[in-house]
């Protein structure tokens, strides 16, 4: 059942009801109990809508068709139809900065058909069913929400969509689409645009386009490097590299918290790429300084960064010599490179 903010509802498992004040997730809403004025989280399956917020709004020119059966009608928010398109949109939550907000995921039906949909998270060959239902023509519906700590783990979405119209209707081919997600896009303000469907700026993606490869605007390496430079320019701490005046050794701390203030939106792979960008940059800047000693502090951790540094030294910078840095000065998590 679709339930919107402002709908008047009744509880199925107990007496009483109230008004919906907030959508918590695809299955749960917050209800302001009319008996005690307390807000309580409630499963949608335990509610019945007795008065929709959109009902009785005579000023709207987008009312739902009156000839639909009660079993097929969901009280979706009306929209203006421009063409037969289906979208999904990431919508920042009100009150948050656009690039640091939890995101609500909406399905948008900009067609004249009722859509029956299944929505899945996809990770490789594994599918996780998130929600299923139907959505009225010219409407949008909340599918789910993602907190900040979940965004970096998104891989792909999968949609199964079936078209339906009462009466005379030429059946359309069902949609069965996988859309790859690039989480780093959520943290670029330029990714969010104004649309006809929301007051807020959102990330909008068309599901039923025939001439696209259904990749979510994947960033090329050039785009990624540009984003890194933008992030670096705005928040780099400037603590690396530094010259030790006693030893004349250039010290480069590759710990990510020494390179950048915030890693919001960065996956582990993004962080490693950022650290290696710093490593390569320092090597390049000192290629002509023969005899220069550079200590890269990579820490011990799980050894991933250290192994990546050593691999690059052997593969790309094999003319330079390298060894473990002084245990006394740097512990067990540093490598010294001498430029040859």
N, C-alpha and C positions, 0 to 999 in steps of 0.2 A: 504494500500500500504506500502511495506517495503522501507524505505529510509535509506541509510547509509552515514556516514561521507565521504565527498569527491565527492558525487554524484552531477552532474550538473542538476539543476532543473529550471522549468519555473513556474511562478505564473498563476493560473487559473482565479483569479478575477481581475487581473490587468496586465499591460504589464511588461516585464522584467523578470529577474531571477537571478540566481547566483549559488554559491557552498554551500553545506551543511557543516558547520564547527563544529556543536555540536548537539548531541541528548539531548534535554531538558527533555522530558518524552515520554511515548508511543504514544502520539498524536501530539507532537510539536517538531520542530527542529529549530536550529539557521541557518539562511541563510545569507551569505555574498553577499549583493546586488552588482551585477556587474556594475551598473550604478553609484553608489555613494560611493561604498566601505564601506557601513555601514552594521553592522550585525543586522538582525531583526528576532525576533521569529515568526514563521509561522506554522500554522496547516498543518499537512501532507496532509489533505484532500484538501488543497488549492494549492497543488503542483503536478507537473508531472515530472518524471525523464526523461531527454532527453539524459543523458550520465551517465552510472553507473561507479563508480570508479573501479569496477572489470572488466569492459569490456576492451577488447584489451590486457589483461595481458597474453601474450602468454607463459610466464614462468611458469604459474600455471598449475599443472596437475589435477586440481580439477574443471574444467569448468562445467557449467550446461549442462544438456542434451539438444540437439538442437531440439528434436522431441516433446517438450512440446508445447501446445497451449499457445498463448499470455495471455489468460484469466487465466491460472493456474500458470503462472510463476511469482514468486517474486524474486527480485534480491538479494538473501541472500548471506552472506559471505560463500564461499566454505570451506569445511572441509574434513579431511581424514576419510573415513569409516573404522571402525574396526569390528563392529558387529551391529546387529539390536537393538539399544538402544535409548531411549529418556530420556533426562535429563533436569533439570533446574539448573541454577547456579546463585549465588550471587557474583557479581564482584565489588570490591572496585573501586572507581573513581580515576583516575590518579592524583597525587599530594597530596594525603591525606595519613595519617597514616592508616595502614590496619584496626586497631580496632576502628577507629573514623571516618571512611569515610562513606559518603552516598553510597548506594549500588544499582547497576543496576541489574535487574533480567532478565536473558536470558533464552529462550527456545532453546534446542539443539536437532536437528533432525539428529541422527546418524543412519539413515535407508535409504533404497532405495525407499521409498514411499514419496509422497507429504502428508503432515499432515494438516488437517483442525482442528483448535483448538478453544476452548473457555476457557478463564481463569478468575477465580473468586477469590476474597477474601472471606473467610468464617469466621464468628464469631457465634458460636453456630449453630442455625438453619437458620441464616440469611446469604444470599449470595449477594455479590456485584460484578456485572459484571465489569471487568476491560478492557478487550480487546478481540478481536476475529480476526481470519484471517487464512491464510495458509502459510506454510513454505516449501521451497524446500527440496528435499533429501540432506543429508550431509551438512546441513546449520545450522546457529544459528540466532536468531532474538531477538531484545530487546522487552520485554513485558511491563516493567514499571520501575520506579525508586523509591527508598525510601530514604528520608532524615533521619538524626539521630533521630529527635524527633518522627518519625513514626515507627521506628523499634521495640520499646518496646510494641507497640500495636498490632503487628502481632499475629494472632492466628492459622490460617490454610489457605492453598491454595486448590483450587479445579480445576482440569483439566478435560475437555472433549476433547478427541482426536479421530479423524477418519482418517483411512489410505486410500490412493488412489494411484493407478497407472494406466496409460493409457495402453490400449491393454490387453493382457492376464494377468489376475491377480486373485489370490485366495483371496477373501475378508477376512480381519482379524477382530477379535472382537474389537469393539471400546473400548477405555480406558475411564473410569469414576472414577477418583482417587482423594481422599482427602489426603493431606499431612499436618500433624501438624507441627507447627513451634515453635522452642524454641529460642526466641530472644537473650537470654543470650549468645548463641553460637557465635553471631556476634562479641562479644567483647573478644573472646579468639583467640589469634594469631595462636594457634595450630589447629584451625578449618579450616584454609585456606591452600589449597594444590595446587601444580602445576598439571595441566592436559594437555591433548592434544589439548584442545579447546581454551585456552587463554594464553597470555604471562604472565598475572598476576596470583598470587595465588588466588584461588576462593574457595567458598563452593559449592560443586557439589552434587546433589542428583538425583538418578535414579528414573524415574516415572514409567517405565513399568516393574520393577522387580516383579516376581510372588511370591517370597518367603519372602517378607518383609511386615511388618505391616504398612508401609507408615507413620511412625512417624519419625520426623526429628531428629534422634539421641537424643532422649529425655535424659536429664541429670538425673541420679539418685540423691537422697539426698546426697549420698556420694560425687558424682561429684560436686554438688552445694557447699557443705561444703569445698571441696578442692579449688574451685575457690574463695570462700570467704577468705580462708586462704592466697591464693596467692595475692589477691587484698589487704588484710589487711597488709600483710608483705611488700608490695611495697608502700602503700600510707596511712597507718594508722597514724593519727595525734599524738597519744600518749597523748591526753588531758584527757583521761578517762581510769581508775578511778584515783582519787587523794585523799590524806588524808588531811583533814582540821586540821592543827596543834592546833587550838584553842579548837575544840570540840572533836577531835579524831574520827570524823565521816568520813567514807569512802564515797566520793561523786562520783557518776557515772552519767555522762551526756549522755543520750541515744539519743540526737538529732543527726541525721545522719551526719550532717556537722561537728560534733565534733568527730566522729568516723573514718571518711574516707574522703579523699580529693575529690574524684570524684564518683558520682553514675551513670556515663554514662553506659547505658545498663541495669540498674536495674529497674524493675517494682516496683510499690508500694508494692506488696507482697514480692519481693526480699529485699526491704529496711526494711520492718517489720521483716523479717527473720533475717537479719543482726543485727538489734537492739536487737532482742530476744536472738540471739547467745551471744551477749555481756552480757545481763542480766543473762543468765544461767551460763556463764563462771565465772562471779564475785561471784555468789551464791556458785558455786561448790568450788571455790578457798578459800572461807571463811567458809565452813561448820563446820570446827573444831574450829573456833574462837568464842566460846560461849560468848554471851554478846556483840558481835561486832555489831555496828550500821552502816547500809549502806543506803544512800539516793540515790534513783534512780530518776534522773530528766528526766521526760518524756514529759513535756509541757502539754498544754491544747489541742490545735489544735482541731481535730474532735473526740478526745478521744479514737481512735483505739488503740494506743500504751498503754495508761493507762489501758484500759480494758483488754488488753492482759496480761500486767504485773500482774494485780490483779487476773485474772483468773488462771495464772500459780502459783501464791502464794497460792491460795486456793486449787488447784488441786495437785501440786507437792511439794510444800514447806509449807504445812499447819502447820507443827510443829513450824515454825518460826512465830513471831508476826509481824504485819504490821499496819501502820497508815499513815495518811497524814503527810508529813513533815512540818516543821515550815513555816508558811505563811510568816513570817518576813524575814526568811533567803532565802527561795526558791520560794516564790510566791505560786500560786495555782496549780502548775504542777509538784509535786514531791511526792514520796512515800518513807517512811522510814521503813526499815526492820531490826528487831533485831534478830540475830542468837540465837537460843535456843539449 
